[in-house]
């Protein structure tokens, strides 16, 4: 509990949003709640204590509250763009544990980031060629531009939404049976591994842009080859990677040889993310 100089009281609390099936993709967040002290109304009690009443106007944690300090404004930035043209990765980027040696290479001069398809895959307490940044809103648009022309079987790379090692969505290109497939895969604690959709890409292309949009409680997956218009690929519910207790989802990029150290290169030009505040 915090008392301000003007006598107002607030409580700092941890909680989650209830945007998707009363759950959240953002994990546990910090909330600031107004507090009003009220004396017990019971006539039969000799000593009537004062108790803090949280959010007295509605009795609930509201999505929006007036700012605590008058004359101030809340500075929000729900956009993340990286053209990989800086000498070091920005602090928004996260890795699943300590990064593997030779997993990635940043080429700031040419504005490229390369992930190598090492043998490691996403697994419990494991490491892989994987990096991401925090999802900040339930509704968003995420795009990734990549060049990837694998020659070896099992080589895979693309975009990712990951909540935990056993709960993620991969949206990737994968080499199998001498063909390149566009593959959407869900790994969850409830149903294990499921290929939601895959399609062979017969036409030659230099680059692919993955796009994942979250709106109206749905994920929409699309792709563009060689910078042409986006083609719709699949739609699903937006509750596939909900937070389990504390941690939230990351949006990211991923590459793997799926058990083989194929060491092929997935070259990323940029990632773009825009979160949309719910009202």
FENNORVEN-V927194 format. One record per residue. N is the residue number from 1. OMEGA is omega in degrees with one decimal (* if undefined). NEAR is the number of other ideal C-beta (glycine too) atoms within 10 Angstrom. D_CENTER is the distance of its C-alpha to the mean C-alpha in Angstrom with 2 decimals. Layout:
[[N & OMEGA & NEAR & D_CENTER] [N & OMEGA & NEAR & D_CENTER]]
This chain:
[[1 & -178.5 & 10 & 31.18] [2 & 174.1 & 11 & 31.93] [3 & 176.8 & 11 & 35.09] [4 & -177.8 & 10 & 35.28] [5 & -179.1 & 5 & 38.58] [6 & 175.9 & 7 & 39.30] [7 & 178.0 & 6 & 39.17] [8 & -179.5 & 12 & 35.84] [9 & 176.3 & 16 & 33.71] [10 & 175.4 & 16 & 29.96] [11 & 172.0 & 14 & 27.88] [12 & -175.5 & 10 & 24.64] [13 & 174.7 & 12 & 22.68] [14 & 179.2 & 10 & 19.47] [15 & 176.9 & 12 & 17.90] [16 & 173.6 & 19 & 15.09] [17 & 178.7 & 19 & 14.80] [18 & -171.9 & 12 & 16.39] [19 & -175.5 & 20 & 14.73] [20 & -179.4 & 18 & 14.35] [21 & -178.2 & 11 & 17.45] [22 & 175.9 & 10 & 17.80] [23 & -173.8 & 16 & 14.47] [24 & 170.9 & 21 & 11.09] [25 & -173.6 & 27 & 7.35] [26 & -179.2 & 20 & 7.65] [27 & -176.2 & 19 & 10.31] [28 & -178.2 & 14 & 13.61] [29 & -179.5 & 14 & 14.35] [30 & 179.3 & 8 & 17.75] [31 & 177.2 & 17 & 20.04] [32 & -171.7 & 13 & 23.48] [33 & 174.9 & 19 & 26.10] [34 & -176.8 & 18 & 29.69] [35 & 175.1 & 16 & 32.41] [36 & -179.8 & 14 & 36.03] [37 & -180.0 & 13 & 38.70] [38 & 179.8 & 11 & 41.05] [39 & 180.0 & 9 & 44.20] [40 & -175.8 & 11 & 44.81] [41 & -170.3 & 7 & 46.99] [42 & -178.9 & 8 & 48.93] [43 & -174.7 & 6 & 52.68] [44 & -179.4 & 4 & 53.54] [45 & 178.6 & 9 & 51.70] [46 & 178.0 & 5 & 53.81] [47 & -178.5 & 5 & 50.95] [48 & -176.3 & 11 & 48.25] [49 & 173.4 & 9 & 45.09] [50 & -179.3 & 10 & 42.41] [51 & 177.4 & 10 & 38.85] [52 & 176.7 & 13 & 35.61] [53 & -175.5 & 14 & 34.41] [54 & 178.9 & 16 & 30.73] [55 & -170.9 & 16 & 29.96] [56 & -177.6 & 13 & 33.60] [57 & -177.0 & 10 & 33.42] [58 & -177.1 & 9 & 31.10] [59 & -179.3 & 9 & 30.52] [60 & 173.4 & 9 & 26.75] [61 & -176.6 & 15 & 23.66] [62 & 177.6 & 13 & 23.29] [63 & 180.0 & 12 & 20.25] [64 & 174.9 & 8 & 22.47] [65 & 175.1 & 14 & 25.32] [66 & 177.4 & 8 & 27.82] [67 & -175.1 & 11 & 27.19] [68 & -175.8 & 12 & 29.10] [69 & -178.8 & 9 & 31.08] [70 & 178.9 & 7 & 32.95] [71 & 178.0 & 5 & 32.93] [72 & 177.2 & 8 & 29.41] [73 & 178.2 & 7 & 26.23] [74 & -178.1 & 6 & 22.56] [75 & -178.6 & 5 & 20.89] [76 & 173.6 & 10 & 17.36] [77 & -178.9 & 7 & 15.31] [78 & 178.2 & 14 & 12.12] [79 & 174.3 & 11 & 12.52] [80 & 179.1 & 20 & 11.48] [81 & 176.5 & 10 & 13.85] [82 & 175.9 & 19 & 15.15] [83 & 176.8 & 15 & 18.34] [84 & -178.4 & 19 & 18.90] [85 & 175.7 & 14 & 22.27] [86 & -176.8 & 11 & 22.35] [87 & 178.0 & 7 & 24.19] [88 & 175.4 & 8 & 21.36] [89 & 177.4 & 17 & 17.57] [90 & -176.2 & 10 & 16.19] [91 & 178.6 & 7 & 15.34] [92 & -177.3 & 11 & 11.68] [93 & 177.3 & 20 & 11.26] [94 & 172.7 & 15 & 10.96] [95 & 172.5 & 18 & 12.68] [96 & -176.6 & 21 & 13.17] [97 & -176.2 & 12 & 16.55] [98 & -178.0 & 7 & 19.11] [99 & 173.8 & 16 & 18.55] [100 & 174.1 & 18 & 21.08] [101 & 179.0 & 8 & 24.00] [102 & 177.6 & 10 & 24.09] [103 & -177.8 & 19 & 20.54] [104 & 177.2 & 21 & 19.83] [105 & 179.7 & 12 & 22.16] [106 & 178.4 & 15 & 21.60] [107 & -175.3 & 12 & 24.31] [108 & -177.9 & 14 & 24.24] [109 & -179.2 & 8 & 27.63] [110 & 178.8 & 9 & 26.52] [111 & -178.2 & 15 & 22.92] [112 & 169.5 & 18 & 21.49] [113 & -177.9 & 24 & 19.22] [114 & 168.3 & 19 & 20.34] [115 & 178.6 & 25 & 18.82] [116 & 179.9 & 21 & 21.64] [117 & 175.6 & 27 & 21.78] [118 & -174.2 & 21 & 22.98] [119 & -173.6 & 16 & 24.01] [120 & 173.6 & 19 & 21.21] [121 & 177.5 & 18 & 18.65] [122 & 179.6 & 20 & 15.75] [123 & -175.3 & 12 & 17.81] [124 & 178.7 & 7 & 18.37] [125 & 179.8 & 7 & 18.99] [126 & 176.0 & 13 & 19.01] [127 & -179.4 & 17 & 17.90] [128 & 173.8 & 22 & 17.12] [129 & -170.1 & 27 & 16.62] [130 & 174.5 & 28 & 12.87] [131 & -176.3 & 23 & 10.91] [132 & 177.5 & 22 & 7.51] [133 & -170.7 & 18 & 6.45] [134 & 168.5 & 18 & 5.00] [135 & -174.1 & 27 & 3.60] [136 & 179.4 & 21 & 7.35] [137 & 177.5 & 18 & 8.78] [138 & 176.3 & 22 & 9.28] [139 & -176.7 & 17 & 10.76] [140 & 168.2 & 23 & 9.50] [141 & -177.1 & 15 & 10.59] [142 & 179.5 & 24 & 9.18] [143 & 179.1 & 19 & 12.09] [144 & 175.3 & 24 & 13.16] [145 & -172.2 & 18 & 16.91] [146 & 166.7 & 23 & 18.44] [147 & -176.8 & 16 & 21.99] [148 & -179.3 & 24 & 22.63] [149 & -172.6 & 16 & 26.06] [150 & 177.1 & 21 & 26.34] [151 & -172.9 & 9 & 29.86] [152 & -179.6 & 13 & 29.36] [153 & 176.8 & 14 & 28.57] [154 & 179.0 & 18 & 25.22] [155 & -172.5 & 27 & 23.48] [156 & 176.5 & 26 & 19.92] [157 & 177.4 & 31 & 17.16] [158 & -175.4 & 24 & 14.39] [159 & -171.8 & 27 & 10.73] [160 & 163.1 & 26 & 8.19] [161 & -174.6 & 24 & 5.34] [162 & 176.1 & 23 & 6.43] [163 & 174.1 & 23 & 7.37] [164 & -179.5 & 17 & 10.81] [165 & -178.9 & 16 & 13.39] [166 & 177.4 & 15 & 14.76] [167 & -178.5 & 19 & 11.90] [168 & 174.6 & 23 & 9.75] [169 & 174.3 & 22 & 10.22] [170 & -179.0 & 23 & 11.85] [171 & -162.7 & 26 & 13.24] [172 & 163.4 & 25 & 15.95] [173 & 179.9 & 23 & 19.61] [174 & 178.9 & 22 & 21.84] [175 & 179.2 & 23 & 25.57] [176 & 179.5 & 16 & 27.73] [177 & 177.6 & 7 & 31.41] [178 & 176.3 & 7 & 31.83] [179 & 174.6 & 10 & 29.43] [180 & -179.8 & 21 & 25.97] [181 & 166.9 & 16 & 23.75] [182 & -170.3 & 22 & 20.62] [183 & 174.6 & 18 & 18.82] [184 & -174.3 & 23 & 16.08] [185 & 175.8 & 18 & 15.74] [186 & 171.1 & 18 & 14.43] [187 & -178.2 & 21 & 14.97] [188 & 179.6 & 17 & 15.40] [189 & -176.6 & 10 & 17.75] [190 & -172.0 & 6 & 19.78] [191 & 179.6 & 9 & 20.63] [192 & -177.7 & 9 & 19.99] [193 & 179.3 & 9 & 19.26] [194 & 172.1 & 11 & 19.70] [195 & -177.9 & 10 & 19.93] [196 & 175.8 & 17 & 19.00] [197 & 170.3 & 14 & 20.70] [198 & -174.6 & 15 & 22.11] [199 & 176.9 & 14 & 24.56] [200 & 176.9 & 10 & 26.81] [201 & -174.2 & 14 & 26.75] [202 & -176.4 & 7 & 30.46] [203 & 175.0 & 7 & 30.58] [204 & 179.4 & 9 & 30.30] [205 & -179.5 & 16 & 27.63] [206 & -179.0 & 9 & 26.74] [207 & 177.4 & 16 & 23.07] [208 & 172.8 & 23 & 20.29] [209 & 174.8 & 20 & 17.50] [210 & 175.1 & 25 & 14.61] [211 & 174.2 & 21 & 13.27] [212 & 179.1 & 22 & 10.80] [213 & 175.8 & 20 & 11.64] [214 & 177.8 & 22 & 10.92] [215 & 178.0 & 13 & 14.23] [216 & 177.0 & 8 & 16.99] [217 & 178.0 & 13 & 15.09] [218 & 165.8 & 12 & 14.66] [219 & 175.7 & 23 & 12.39] [220 & -176.8 & 18 & 14.60] [221 & 179.8 & 20 & 14.59] [222 & 179.3 & 18 & 17.04] [223 & 177.8 & 20 & 18.45] [224 & 177.1 & 17 & 21.08] [225 & 177.7 & 17 & 23.67] [226 & 175.4 & 11 & 25.48] [227 & 178.0 & 11 & 24.07] [228 & -175.6 & 9 & 25.71] [229 & -178.8 & 7 & 24.53] [230 & 174.9 & 15 & 21.48] [231 & 177.1 & 12 & 22.36] [232 & -178.6 & 10 & 20.73] [233 & -175.1 & 19 & 19.76] [234 & 172.4 & 16 & 18.48] [235 & 177.6 & 14 & 17.16] [236 & 173.4 & 15 & 15.88] [237 & -176.3 & 10 & 15.12] [238 & -178.2 & 22 & 11.75] [239 & -174.9 & 17 & 12.30] [240 & -178.4 & 22 & 11.77] [241 & 179.6 & 24 & 9.03] [242 & -178.4 & 21 & 10.22] [243 & 171.6 & 22 & 10.51] [244 & -179.3 & 13 & 13.75] [245 & -163.3 & 7 & 15.55] [246 & -166.0 & 9 & 13.97] [247 & 179.6 & 13 & 10.64] [248 & -177.5 & 18 & 7.21] [249 & 171.3 & 25 & 4.00] [250 & 169.4 & 22 & 2.99] [251 & -174.0 & 22 & 3.52] [252 & 179.5 & 24 & 7.16] [253 & -168.0 & 23 & 10.77] [254 & 174.3 & 26 & 13.18] [255 & -179.4 & 31 & 16.96] [256 & 170.2 & 26 & 19.48] [257 & 177.0 & 24 & 23.13] [258 & 176.8 & 16 & 22.63] [259 & 178.6 & 10 & 25.32] [260 & 179.3 & 14 & 27.25] [261 & -174.9 & 11 & 27.13] [262 & 174.4 & 21 & 27.36] [263 & 172.1 & 13 & 26.23] [264 & -173.2 & 21 & 25.45] [265 & 168.0 & 17 & 23.53] [266 & -174.1 & 26 & 20.38] [267 & -176.7 & 19 & 20.62] [268 & 178.8 & 26 & 17.81] [269 & -178.9 & 17 & 19.13] [270 & 166.6 & 17 & 16.14] [271 & 179.4 & 25 & 12.53] [272 & 179.6 & 16 & 12.17] [273 & 174.0 & 22 & 9.62] [274 & 175.5 & 16 & 11.20] [275 & -178.8 & 21 & 10.32] [276 & -176.8 & 14 & 13.30] [277 & 176.2 & 12 & 14.87] [278 & 178.1 & 10 & 16.38] [279 & * & 5 & 20.12]]
